[in-house]
Amino acid sequence: MTTIERRLRLAGGLITIGLLIELVSLLVSSPTPFYFFLFAGGAAVVAVGLLIYLLALVSRTEKSG
Amino acid sequence: MLESTAPLIALIIISIVLAGTLALRPSITSARAGKMLAFVALLVFPVMAGTLGTTEHLKRSTSTQFCLSCHIMEDYGKSLRIDDREYMPAVHYQNNLIPRDHACYTCHTNYAMFGGVQAKIKGLKHVYVNYLGAAEDPIKLYEPYNNRECLHCHLGSRSFEEGATHLQEDGHLDAMKRNELSCSSSGCHSLIHNVKGLKDLPFWEGEVK
């Protein structure tokens, strides 16, 4: 597996987790899921996943493993 | 509520499937089509889902149901049904003078610039106090209620500008407009939620439409 593939796997995993949190948070309308989504879902995990994907795009591809 | 968010939930599920596929099989990006799929699955769809999800959450956070979902707010919700026209929140709620679905937010948001942002920051503090602190009993406003919030709707209305009591003394009206004479704490419209006295008050049993 190449470095870029490892980064894509990590990005995909984080985005999946973040979106799952967002999905669950939307099922309940109360303050706790709202803030849980903002700080543990959309604004954090998905954002980190996006950054890792963008990093994978701009970084030099190297063969490994 | 779920009906209105069905398209958003569908978008999130599709995004999860696509991002999950990339996480399980990143090698598909070696082909051109795989690279395009990765761009959509790891950037376009998550950004759309995140933006729309945040918008939906922010919209919900202005609803009466959202505010009253905290136990400490229950009595404030009950006070909206006090059967007495002297009670300001009740008369506004029962007569549709404010949108019932957004009753709390309509009167308790700050109509100055960034009022909505300030409300969210205060909301963070409320969640913290709810779980990790101790709320005051009864809860109190952070600062005295500003006439600006009343005048957001009432300014220019005949009942406000030409009200007999408002014109009774010279300068009253201008003092209210400058927030120097409080609408709510100067003895005129001073019956607000009164949660401590709820047990002795009659309630409107009508259906909320």
Interface residues (C-beta under 8 A of the other chain):
Chain A: M1 I4 E5 R6 L8 R9 L10 A11 G12 G13 I15 T16 G18 L19 L20 E22 L23 S25 L26 L27 S29 S30 P31 T32 F34 Y35 F37 L38 G41 G42 A43 V46 A47 G49 L50 Y53 L54
Chain B: M1 L2 T5 L8 I9 I12 I13 S15 I16 A19 G20 T21 L22 A23 L24 P26 S27 T29 A38 A41 L42 L43 P46 V47 A49 G50 G53 T54 E56 H57 R60 S61 S63 Q65 F66 S69 C70 G123 L124 H126 V127 N130 Y131
